[in-house]
Amino acid sequence: MLSVFEIIAAEQPIGASAVARLLEEDRSAIQRAIVTLANAGWIAPTAERQVRWELSAKLFSLANLPRSSDDLRRRARAVLEHLRDETGETAFLAAPDREGFVVAEVAESRHVLRMAPRVGEPIPASQRATSRAVLPYYDPSRQTALLGRSPTRGELADFAASRERGYGVSVGEGHEGATTIAAPVLDHRDQPLAALGITGPSDRLSADRHNTIGRMLAQCADRLSRGAMVPAPA
């Protein structure tokens, strides 16, 4: 099973037949190992019609992996520091996981009173800015899997509004008195890679700042999506 995991990590995304060929093992045995790894949350299927497998974000819950092992996290670090300095609030990168999201990287606010999510911290999918930013790009079955139920009409309306403006907002939902704004980082197929977010006390992230910060996040997320770096502020 560890060999299967290592092959998927090295060759992702990859199908079961290809894994079997590389390991010179029976496909049914490989399929059983893949099902076990998927059920445990270590791997996840891609959104392609022909199912292939890739690592999930669960690794982030075990350790703060070296930045060199993850190109998106490495590139995102400069973006997060830029956003923190521009807004004064904590910036974070969250990766989709089986049951929501996992914080993958953080640039903490320098305020004494601040929100400080930890790398590896899970973020539930329901009623959060991260889900409002990312879930609009998933098909209904993936939305249902992440939420643990079908989206409500209200949530679908929130998803549509978030996709239209380019970012999602939550006020007082994850933590009382806190506001989070997030934008999606997408791959070339418009499939979510992560959510780029700002979080802080609601009295500093007041409603009149939501659009300005949301548009800034959307622009930075788009640059990350295209593999570009955000220049450091002058």
FENTANOR-V364533 format. One record per helix or strand of 2 or more residues. SS is the DSSP state (@ for helix, = for strand). FROM is the first residue (numbers start at 1). LEN is the number of residues. Records with the same first field share a line. If there is no record, write none. Layout:
SS = FROM-LEN + FROM-LEN
//
This chain:
@ = 2-10 + 16-8 + 27-13 + 57-5 + 67-3 + 71-17 + 129-9 + 140-8 + 153-13 + 207-19
= = 43-3 + 53-3 + 90-8 + 100-8 + 122-3 + 168-4 + 178-9 + 192-10
//
